[in-house]
Amino acid sequence: MEGCKRDKVEVNHLCKSFGDLEVLKDCSFRIKDGDFVCVVGPTGCGKTTFLNLLTCLTEPTSGEILLDGERADPRKHNIAFVFQEASAFPWLTVEQNLRFGLEIKKKPKEYIDEQVNRIMKLMGLEAYRDSFPGELSVSTEQKVVIGRAFAMSPDLLLMDEPYGQMDVKVRFYLEDEVIRLWKELGSTVVFITHNTEEAVYLAEKVLVLSQKPTGVKDTVEVNLPRPRDIYSEEFIAIRNRITDEIKWW
């Protein structure tokens, strides 16, 4: 139950400026352990800066990001990310791609074998075990990248519009794959998207960002059963609410 879950991520009064340009202003929110949270907002509002701060690729001007009650630190915490462009290592096979991060972390071979086989089965990648990314479709390559991130059992998985270049049919297929992995592995996911329908389809909670200087304008709970019916009145009502909050300022 929501009330029993502990805070996994705490963001307190986060601000980021580039010179005189104030991009983020006083962002504060909480994400529970095992939550799937989508982040939406108007074009150019600072979603990528927001993500870069969460990945610790960029230092905040002020404020703090805590993971499990400690200041987020990639040297201490296991933070994984998936970007829009497919980023499988072209010189490695599918299996080698999935093993890569675990081997870098020097996990035991038995654990790596078990985790990789589990991800392959969940993602339907067994037939591509010895294939190279250049031999795969774009959607299958992105499945490898997503599987590689989940294989790390990250403290926090950040996804930046990973289906932005794909058609609707492929997007829904991959969204279902991500939900299956998330439910099976219990990861905490923050998913950036400009697509409100995608956000409502995926998330348990949607953070709606404002125009620059960006803050969290609203937090929308999505208490709908899965798999979600995008034509249901409840789904459409939540989607329209979020869309209106992005459009009207």
N, C-alpha and C positions, 0 to 999 in steps of 0.2 A: 504493500500500500504506500501511497505517496508520503503520508505522514511518518512512515517508519524508515524511509530512505534518508541517508545522510547527505549533506551537501558535498558534492564532488568538486565543483568549481564555484569560487566566490570572486566576483569582480566588484571592487569597491572604488567608486569615484574616479574611474579611469578617464584620463585626459591625454590627448595627443595633438601637438602642434608642430607644423613645419614652418619655422620662421614665424611670420605674422599670420599664417593660415591655420586657424583652429579647426581641426578635422573632427575630433571626438571631444565631447564635453560632459564630464560627470556621469559616465556610464556605470551603473550598478545593477547587478542581477545575481541570481543563484541558479545553479543547475544541479539537480539531484543525481546521485550515483545511478548509472544505467539509463538515464534519460536520453531521448532522441529529440534534440532541439533544432528547429530551423530558424534562420535569421533572414529577414526580408527588409527591403527598404527601397526608396527611390533611387534611380540611376545616379551614380556619382556621389552618393551620400557618405561613402567611406567604409563600405562593407569589407573591401580588401585590406584596408588599414586595420580594421577591427580584427580580421582574421590573423594578420601578421603579428598583432599584439598578443593574441591568444597562443600563437605558436612560439612566441618569444623571439621571433625574427627581428622584431622592432621593439625598442624600449619605450615605455610610456613616458610622457612628460611629467605626469603625476598619477597617483593612484596605484592600485596593486591588483594582481591576479594571484589567487591562491588555489592550489591543488591539494586536496586532502588536508587543508588547514595550513599548508606551508607555501611560501612564495614559489610560484612556478619556475622551474629550472630544468631545462632539457638534459642537464648532466645528472639530474636526480630522478626526474619524472619521465615516463615513457609517453611521449607525445608523437602521434603519427598524423600524417596529412595526405590528402588526395586532392590534386589540382585539376583544373578543367582539361588541360592537355594530357593525353595518355603519356605516361612516363615509365613504362616498363623498360628495363635495361635491355637494349636490342641484342647484346652479345650473350645474354643468358637465356636458357630455356624457361618455359613456364615454371617448372619445378624449381629451378635455380633462382628465379625471381622471387618465388614465395619463400624460399629458404634464406634469402639474402640478409634481411634484417635480423633474423633470429641467430644467424651465424655471426654477424657483427657483434651481437650482444653476448656471444659465446654461451648460448644455451646448450644443454646436453643434447647429443645427437638423437637419443631416443625421443626426447620431447619434441625436437624439430621434426622428426619423421612423423610423429603422431599428429602434430599441429598442421603440418603441410597436407597430409592425407585427409585430414578432417575438412580443411578449407577447400581442397580440390573436390571433395564429394559434395559439400554444401553448394559450391558454385558451379558444379557440372563441368569441371575442367579436366577430368581424368583422361579424356581422349586427346588432350593437348599437352600432356605432361612433358613430352620431349620436343615440342614445337618452339620456334623462336617467335618473338613478337611480330616480326615482319611477315610471318606466314598467317597471322590471325586477322580477323575483321577488327575494326576499330572498337566495337562494343565488347568483343571477347578480350581484347587487350586491356580495356578499361576494367573488366572483371578481374583480370590478373592484378592490376594495380590496387583495386579495392581489396581483393583477397590478401594481398601482401600487407596492407595496412592493418586489416583485422587480425592477421596471423600473429602480429606483435602483442596481442592482448593489451592494447594501449590504455594508459590512464585516461587519455583523452584523444579522440579521433576527430580531426577537423577536415571538412570536405568543402572545397570551394567550387561550386557549380560544376560538378564532375560530369554532368550530362548536357552541358550547354550547347554542344555542337551536334547533338543527335536528334533524330526525328522522334515524334511523339510515341510511336509504337515501341521503339528501342528504349526510350526513356522509362516508360512504364515497366518494361521487362526488367531493366536494371534496378529500378526502384524497388521492385519486389525482391530481387536478389539481395539488396542491401538490408531490407527489413528482415529477411530470413536470417542473414548473418548476425544482425544486431540482436534479434530475439534469442538466437542460439548461444551467442558468446557473451551477451550482457555488457557490451561496451557502452561508454558514454560518448555520444556523438553530437557534434555541432556542425550543421549543414547550412552553408550559405547558398541562397538561391534568389533569383529575381522573379521566379515563377510562383505565384501565390497558390495555384492549384497543386503544384509539386509539394509546396510546404505543408499544405493541409493533408495531402495524401500520406506524407511521411511522418510528420512530427507528432509528438505528444504535447509539445508546447512550441509556440511561435513567438519569437521576439521581433517586434516591429520597430525598425529604426527610423528616426526623423531625418529631415534634411540637415546639412551641415550648419553649424557644428552639431555633429550627430550625438544623439542620446537615445535611450530606449523609450520610445513613445508608449508602447503597450506590450503586455504579455498576454497572449491568447492561448488558453487551454484548448486542446483538441481531444475531447473525450468521445471518440467514435470507434466502433468496433472494427477490427481488421479481418479480412481485407476490406478496404474502404470503397464505398460506392460513390463515385464522383458525381452521380446524377441524383443522389438523395437530397432532400430538402435541407437536412442538417448540414451536409457537406457544403452545399451551395451557399447557405447562410453564413458559415464561417469564412468561406473564400471571399464572399462579397464584403464582409466586414473588414477583412484585412486589406483587400484591394482599395476600399474607400479610405482607409486610414493612410495608405500610401499616396493616394491621389490628392486628397484634400488637406491643405495645411493652413 
